[in-house]
Amino acid sequence: HMECQKMNTIASVQPLLNYNQLRDYQQHNVDFIMQRKTVGVFSQQRTGKTPTVCVAINGLDCKRVLIICPASLRLAWQAEWSRWTGKRALVVTDLEQVIKTVYTPDITAIIRSYNIVRGRNIKDDAFIKALLKIKLDAVVLDEAHKMKSRSSLTYKAIKKLNKIPVRIAMTGTPAP
């Protein structure tokens, strides 16, 4: 795996892209994320978790990022990724698109929905296997509360991604 590079020394000389456009609490969250490789961002709903995560991952200089989110948020994530990082993201719907991203260096984020990641059964893990072959630097789980049951296919599929160096779970949904 290409490890994401912490930019603590560079950030002090050259500010992170769009960092100054964030609110104070978002900047604090970016700093927190950049100091860790595995983190949960559980701020309240509508507080700007997506820009925070985009700026932090960009600051870590991750080259290949997987964003897993509800299907209804895929296009929003694609737009926000471009807005906050200045880089391209691709919503992928099949394995061929995943493989093509390996040969398209300007695509830094792959966006996929939970229902497609998990497959139809526990043995239907072709997508996860393809992802692991492209050596991802980071994975973002938006609406991470969707993995609440350890016996679910979604949880079992996502758990296979636990070797990715930077892992961020985010949700604004309160716990029961």
C-alpha positions, -999 to +999 in steps of 0.1 A: +000+000+000+010+035-007+008+051+028-009+085+030+017+110+039+011+132+069+016+168+059+022+184+093+054+201+083+042+210+048+008+223+062+027+248+084+044+262+053+016+257+028-020+257+041-043+228+032-065+233+002-098+249+014-088+246+051-095+283+057-130+280+042-140+256+070-155+267+103-134+266+134-148+233+147-144+217+112-107+228+112-103+212+146-118+180+132-095+181+102-065+184+126-079+154+147-084+132+116-049+140+103-033+128+135-049+094+133-054+066+108-087+053+121-113+077+133-150+083+136-166+116+128-199+117+146-208+154+145-245+163+145-264+163+112-259+192+088-226+203+104-203+198+074-187+164+080-183+158+043-161+189+036-141+181+068-133+146+057-125+157+021-100+183+033-084+160+058-079+131+033-066+156+007-042+169+034-030+133+041-021+131+004-041+099-002-039+089-038-067+063-039-098+067-018-130+046-016-161+064-004-190+041+005-223+059+010-260+054+005-270+053-032-289+086-028-256+105-018-233+092-045-236+122-068-234+147-039-202+130-027-188+133-063-195+170-064-182+176-028-150+157-034-142+178-065-152+210-047-131+204-016-101+186-030-099+199-066-096+163-077-119+139-097-141+112-082-160+085-101-192+069-091-186+032-100-214+008-109-195-022-120-161-040-117-149-028-151-151+008-139-131-001-107-103-017-128-103+013-152-096+037-123-062+020-118-052+033-153-068+068-148-045+086-123-066+118-122-094+098-105-085+098-068-119+087-053-141+058-061-177+062-049-199+032-043-231+025-024-234+001+005-259-022-013-236-028-042-205-033-020-220-060+001-231-082-028-260-107-028-244-131-003-212-135+017-195-153-012-203-125-036-172-104-028-158-098-063-161-060-058-142-061-025-115-083-040-111-059-069-108-030-045-081-047-025-061-052-057-059-015-065-043-007-031-065+019-016-050+045+008-082+055+025-118+044+029-147+066+041-179+051+054-207+078+052-238+070+073-217+044+090-246+034+113-257+012+084-231-013+096-246-016+131-252-054+129-221-075+129-241-104+113-251-083+083-236-088+048-227-051+047-207-053+079-189-085+068-180-070+034-167-037+049-147-056+075-126-070+047-113-035+041-097-032+075-061-033+061-066+001+043-043+025+061-067+054+066-103+045+077-129+071+085-165+063+096-189+092+097-226+096+107-248+122+123-275+098+132-278+096+170-273+062+186-305+047+202 
